[in-house]
């Protein structure tokens, strides 16, 4: 099993009700603030993107289901700040004694924002792991889906695609493995593929016989079929 | 009933979301860990500078210049970087082309992955449970809710962004757009047409 965030294919969510294209980027001022605080805190360098995704996924299922999108972000961030020792529980309670923080030297200043955002954080790496599969080759995803390094840990094979047979569409090169990187176990880069699945391989009642779903999957999520 | 799971530190912050953000911002600012002016700058960037107009520029160029389009489909990351579109959440770009035989649509079922440098911050619906849950299983019902009906012989290929690859849909150029300038073509490109939940506007 994975966690509550792994909702692809789930029934019961109802209509999507898309807002118009010209709707405000941030529906509420605090949405933009939540995004900005999260990004700025990330630049303190105490975690990576896989750690921060996992922090949101580890919200309790009740919280995850009740929280709006940016509530998940800000709550996951608060948990992470405490877990990584950046803040204490007393800090969150508002009763801590103020002192200069050892990480304050790393604070993201306004004049550094543009270059920091433009720089990005590429995930491709050189790897010692050779590509085992070629485009066109048939593969099967692991079953059950799970982080094989940390029980209950972060993984990016959705449960709807577990044990499914598909075809390698393209090799993206070697990328950081989230299952390792989310847990302080190193980047462990390995080949990453786009794998295409017939909808009928994933769903009992596919809408159309020719429909397909593509997922980006790491080599260790796959076996020859 | 408590709003939060009290085993988690976030439950110590105020429950109301706007106050929760404000409280965390205040704590971090007092400790010198964030600079409120930097937050303003981040918000301004994604509210006013980076948005779907970037992706529309890329699509319009691809519609007007076959060599550009071929290069874009071959190696989107370097081609869009040459236009100045690179950065956070757009480090590895792949562009997928719609054809009469195949319609492409993008989702992130596990979170909200989206090509920020080309489309900005994702709209609310893209991040909703309903879209994340349904797009992979019933894309045609989802498309119908966006007012899109595909021809019977068009297959749907849904891209679930499970890694750091970010996908942009290259929609089909509308009929009757001959002779339009690149800027005029860009005005036909909607954000949703680049996610695959919409189609470009028809030339008037």
Contacts between the chains, C-beta under 8 A, distances in Angstrom:
chain1	res1	chain2	res2	distance
A	5	B	110	5.8
A	5	B	111	6.6
A	6	B	109	7.4
A	6	B	110	6.2
A	7	B	109	6.4
A	7	B	129	6.1
A	7	B	132	5.5
A	7	B	133	4.6
A	8	B	107	7.8
A	8	B	109	3.2
A	8	B	110	7.4
A	8	B	132	6.7
A	8	B	133	6.6
A	8	B	136	4.8
A	8	B	137	7.5
A	8	B	160	6.5
A	9	B	109	7.8
A	9	B	133	6.7
A	9	B	136	5.7
A	9	B	137	4.4
A	10	B	129	7.9
A	10	B	133	4.0
A	10	B	134	8.0
A	11	B	133	7.7
A	13	B	128	7.9
A	13	B	129	5.1
A	13	B	130	4.0
A	13	B	133	4.6
A	13	B	134	6.2
A	14	B	130	5.8
A	15	B	130	6.6
A	15	B	145	5.9
A	16	B	125	5.3
A	16	B	128	6.3
A	16	B	130	4.7
A	16	B	131	5.2
A	16	B	134	7.3
A	16	B	142	6.4
A	16	B	145	5.2
A	16	B	146	7.8
A	17	B	125	6.9
A	17	B	130	7.9
A	17	B	145	7.7
A	18	B	123	7.2
A	18	B	125	4.2
A	18	B	145	7.1
A	18	B	146	6.0
A	18	B	192	7.6
A	18	B	197	7.4
A	19	B	123	6.3
A	19	B	124	5.8
A	19	B	125	6.3
A	21	B	52	7.7
A	21	B	123	7.8
A	21	B	190	6.0
A	21	B	191	5.3
A	21	B	192	6.5
A	23	B	123	6.8
A	23	B	124	7.5
A	25	B	46	6.2
A	25	B	47	4.9
A	25	B	51	7.3
A	25	B	120	6.4
A	25	B	121	5.5
A	26	B	43	7.3
A	26	B	47	6.7
A	26	B	121	7.5
A	27	B	124	6.4
A	28	B	18	6.9
A	29	B	18	7.6
A	30	B	17	6.2
A	30	B	18	4.0
A	30	B	21	4.7
A	30	B	22	7.3
A	32	B	43	4.2
A	32	B	46	7.5
A	32	B	47	6.6
A	33	B	21	5.0
A	33	B	22	7.5
A	33	B	25	6.4
A	33	B	39	6.5
A	33	B	43	7.2
A	34	B	17	7.8
A	34	B	21	4.8
A	35	B	42	7.2
A	35	B	43	7.4
A	35	B	46	7.3
A	35	B	121	7.0
A	36	B	38	7.6
A	36	B	39	3.9
A	36	B	40	7.8
A	36	B	42	4.0
A	36	B	43	5.2
A	37	B	21	6.5
A	37	B	24	6.1
A	37	B	25	5.3
A	37	B	28	6.9
A	37	B	34	6.4
A	37	B	39	6.4
A	39	B	42	5.6
A	39	B	88	7.9
A	40	B	28	7.9
A	40	B	34	4.5
A	40	B	35	7.4
A	40	B	38	5.5
A	40	B	39	6.0
A	40	B	42	6.7
A	41	B	28	6.5
A	41	B	33	6.9
A	41	B	34	6.4
A	44	B	33	6.2
A	49	B	164	7.9
A	53	B	110	7.9
A	53	B	111	5.8
A	56	B	111	7.1
A	59	B	5	7.4
A	59	B	8	7.0
A	60	B	5	3.6
A	60	B	7	7.3
A	60	B	8	6.9
A	62	B	5	6.0
A	63	B	4	5.9
A	63	B	5	5.2
A	63	B	8	7.3
A	66	B	3	7.3
A	68	B	17	6.7
A	69	B	112	7.3
A	69	B	124	7.3
A	69	B	127	4.8
A	70	B	17	7.0
A	70	B	21	7.6
A	71	B	17	4.8
A	71	B	20	7.2
A	74	B	10	7.6
A	74	B	17	7.2
A	74	B	20	5.6
A	74	B	21	5.2
A	74	B	24	6.1
A	75	B	4	7.6
A	75	B	8	7.2
A	75	B	10	3.8
A	75	B	13	7.8
A	75	B	20	7.3
A	76	B	10	7.6
A	77	B	24	6.9
A	78	B	9	5.6
A	78	B	10	4.0
A	78	B	12	7.8
A	78	B	13	5.8
A	78	B	20	7.9
A	78	B	24	5.8
A	79	B	8	5.3
A	79	B	9	5.2
A	79	B	10	5.4
A	81	B	9	7.8
A	81	B	24	7.9
A	81	B	28	7.9
A	82	B	9	4.1
A	83	B	9	7.7
A	86	B	33	7.1
A	87	B	27	6.6
A	87	B	28	7.8
A	87	B	31	7.8
A	89	B	9	6.0
A	89	B	12	6.4
A	91	B	27	5.6
A	91	B	31	7.7
A	92	B	9	5.7
A	92	B	10	7.7
A	92	B	12	4.1
A	92	B	13	5.8
A	92	B	23	8.0
A	92	B	27	7.0
A	93	B	12	5.3
A	94	B	23	7.4
A	94	B	27	7.3
A	98	B	30	6.0
A	98	B	31	7.3
A	100	B	31	7.7
A	100	B	32	6.3
A	101	B	31	4.2
A	101	B	32	5.7
A	101	B	33	5.7
A	103	B	33	6.0
A	104	B	31	6.6
A	104	B	32	3.4
A	104	B	33	6.1
A	107	B	32	5.9
A	107	B	33	5.9
A	107	B	34	6.4
A	107	B	35	5.5
A	107	B	38	7.7
A	108	B	34	7.1
A	108	B	35	6.5
A	108	B	38	4.9
A	109	B	35	5.4
A	109	B	37	7.5
A	109	B	38	5.8
A	110	B	35	6.1
A	110	B	37	3.9
A	110	B	38	4.6
A	110	B	40	7.1
A	110	B	41	4.6
A	112	B	38	7.4
A	113	B	38	5.3
A	113	B	41	4.0
A	113	B	42	5.6
A	113	B	45	6.8
A	114	B	41	7.3
A	114	B	45	7.0
A	117	B	42	7.3
A	117	B	45	6.2
A	117	B	87	5.3
A	117	B	88	5.0
A	118	B	86	6.7
A	118	B	87	4.5
A	118	B	88	7.9
A	119	B	87	6.9
A	119	B	88	7.8
A	120	B	86	6.4
A	120	B	87	4.7
A	120	B	88	4.9
A	120	B	89	7.5
A	120	B	90	6.7
A	120	B	91	4.4
A	121	B	88	6.9
A	121	B	91	6.5
A	122	B	91	4.3
A	122	B	92	6.9
A	122	B	164	7.8
A	123	B	91	6.7
A	123	B	92	6.8
A	123	B	163	7.4
A	123	B	164	3.9
A	124	B	92	6.6
A	156	B	110	6.4
A	156	B	162	4.6
A	156	B	163	6.4
A	157	B	162	7.4
A	158	B	109	5.4
A	158	B	110	6.1
A	158	B	160	6.9
A	158	B	162	6.8
A	160	B	109	7.5
A	160	B	136	6.7
A	160	B	137	7.6
A	161	B	160	7.9
A	172	B	92	6.9
A	172	B	163	7.2
A	172	B	165	5.7
A	175	B	92	8.0
A	175	B	163	6.1
A	175	B	164	6.3
A	176	B	164	7.7
A	178	B	163	7.9
A	192	B	163	5.6
A	192	B	165	7.6
A	194	B	94	7.8
A	194	B	159	8.0
A	194	B	165	7.4
A	196	B	157	7.4
A	202	B	136	7.4
A	202	B	137	7.6
A	203	B	137	5.4
A	207	B	138	5.7
A	207	B	139	6.9
A	207	B	140	4.7
A	207	B	141	7.2
A	207	B	156	7.7
A	208	B	140	6.7
A	208	B	155	6.7
A	208	B	156	6.7
A	210	B	155	3.6
A	211	B	139	6.8
A	211	B	140	7.9
A	211	B	155	5.7
A	211	B	156	4.7
A	211	B	157	7.4
A	211	B	158	7.6
A	212	B	155	6.7
A	212	B	156	7.5
A	212	B	157	4.7
A	212	B	158	7.3
A	213	B	136	5.3
A	213	B	157	7.5
A	213	B	158	4.8
A	213	B	159	8.0
A	213	B	160	6.2
A	214	B	157	6.2
A	214	B	158	7.1
A	214	B	159	4.8
A	214	B	160	6.9
A	215	B	160	4.9
A	215	B	162	5.0
A	216	B	160	7.8
A	216	B	161	7.0
A	216	B	162	4.8
A	216	B	163	3.6
A	216	B	165	5.2
A	217	B	162	6.8
A	217	B	163	7.7
A	218	B	163	7.5
